[in-house]
Amino acid sequence: MAKGTICIFTGNGKGKTTAALGRAVRAVVENRQVTIIQFLKGNGYTGELFSSKLLNQWITIKQFGYRCPISDQIRSGEALCTKCGLCFRENRNPINGFALKALAYAKEVINEGASDLVVLDEISHAIKHKLISLEEVCEVLLKRPSHVDIIITGRNMPQELINLADEVTNCCAIKHPLSNGLDARRGTEY
């Protein structure tokens, strides 16, 4: 069995989660089990959640975050995100414990070793906002079973995680429709 690696997708540009999802699909093609743990995401209407239903025997996606009160309407196309910011505020509220629950689940999944690839999506935000400990994340990565590949995504990646990684990609947008006022598009940005 091949030795697992740690890969990071970071930077201020778009595409970090998308790159991780691409790697996850590639792993599925090789009959590998994948678990995607989304830190501080709980909207329930992103495209990856729909696609995972088609690939559910290989990919498990678990979100740990605030669920928008209108997410069902957004998912059905009846409403658009109002950009009220409630989900961001609630996700960062330590009282909710979303990041702690996500990290506990990540530890369990990684230590179990049944998933060949584990994606820790947006974990850097949880670290940045001091919702979880960088030291604890490093410990989980260092003690993982040797065959488990890890992908970590998020902006402002701590240097300690970059130092642990075998591969680091900095996503940098040269040009993007969102920076020109176009709203996020279903099936493209989410």
N, C-alpha and C positions, 0 to 999 in steps of 0.2 A: 504494500500500500504506500502511495506517495506521501511525502511529508507535506503537511498543510502549511499555508502561508498566510500572512496578514497583508491585506491590500487596503489602501486608503484612497477615497475619492473626496477631495476637499477643494476649497477655493470659493471665490465670490460669484462665479458664474453658475449658470444652470447646468444640469446634467448629472449631478452626483448620484441621486437615487436612480435615475434612468440607467446610468452605467452599471450600477449594482444589480439592477433588475435584468439587464442584458446578460451579465455573468451568471445570474441565477438560472435563466432560461438555458444558457449553454450547459450548465451543470446538469440540468434535468435531461437534456439530450443524451448525456453520458450516464443516465440512470442513477444520478446522485440525489440524495435527499437534501432539501434546502429549507431552512427556517429563516424568515425575515422578521426581525423585531424592530418595530417603528417606535422610536422614543419620541414622546411629545407630539404624536399624531393620533387623532381619534375621529377624524371626520367621517370615515365610512363611505366616502364617495369617490375615492381615487381609482384611477384605471387599473392599478395593480391589484386591487381587491377583486375586481371583476375577473381579471385574467387568472387569478389564482384559483378561481372556482373551476376553470377548465383544466388546471394542472394540480388539483388538490391532492392527488395521491403522491405528488413529489414536493410541492411547495406549500408551506404553512406560513401565513402572514398574520402576525399578531400586533395590533396597535395598542399603545398605552398612551392615552391622552384624552382630552376633553372631547366629547361628542357634541358637535354643533346641533342646536335644537332644530334647525331646518335641513339637516343633512339628507333626510329621506326625500325632501322636495328637490334638493340640489341633485341628488342621484337620479331622480326620475326626469329631471329636466324642467320641472315646474318652477324652479327658482334658481337664482344665481347667488353666489356668496356675496354678502353685503359688505364684507371687509370691515366688520365692526370691531374686530380684534379680541373678542371675548375668548376665542379658543386659545390665542397666544397668552393672554393673561392667566387663564385658568391652568394651562399647561405648565406655566412657570410658577404657579402658586404651590409652595412646598407642602402646604396642608393636604393637597390632593394626593401626593405620593406617587404620581404616575411614573416618574423616572426610577424611583426605588423599586416599584413593582416590575418595571421593564428589565432592570438590571438583575433582579432576583430570578426572573424567568430566563434571561440570557444565561446566567450561571448554570441553571438547571439543564437547559438544552445543550450548552457547550460541554458540560461535565459528563452528561449522559453519553455523548459521542455518537448518537444515532443519526444526527444531521451531519452531512459531509461538508456543507457550506452554511455558515451562519452570518447573516447580514445584520449589523448593528446600525440601523438607519437613523441619522441625525443625533447620534449619541454625543457629539461634541457640544450641542446646545445644552444638553442636560449637565454636562461637566462645566461649561462656561457659566451657567446660572447657579452653580454650586448645589444642584439637586442630587447629584451623585459624586462620589469621590474618584478623582483621577487615579489615585493609588489602587483603589479597589478594581477599577477597570483594567489597569495594567496587570494586576495579580491574576485576574480571570484569564487574560490573554496568555500570560506566561505559563499558566497551569493547565491549559487546554490539552485534550488528547492530541497526540502528534499528527493525526491524519486530518484534523478539522481545519478547513480553510475559513478565514474570517475576512469579511469586508466591512469596513467602517466608513460611514459617510458623515458629512457635515462641514459647515464653514468653521473657520478659526480653530483648526485642529491643533490640540496641544502638541508641543514639540516632543514630549515624552512618548506619545503614541506614534508620531512620525519616526522617531528613533527605533521603535520596536518593529515597524513595518518592513516588509520585504519589497513592497511596491507602493509608490505614492504618486497619484495623479492630481495635478492642480487644474481644476476646471475654471477656465477664464473665458468669459463671453467677449468676443470681439464686437459682435452686433447681435441684438436680440429684440424681437417685437415688443416684449414687455417694457423695455426701456424707452420705447417710442409710444407708450400709452395704450397699446393693445392689451385687452384683458386676457387673463389665463384662459386657455382653450381646452375644453374637454377632449380627452384622447391625445392631447399634445403635452400640455403642462401638468395635467392631472388626470 
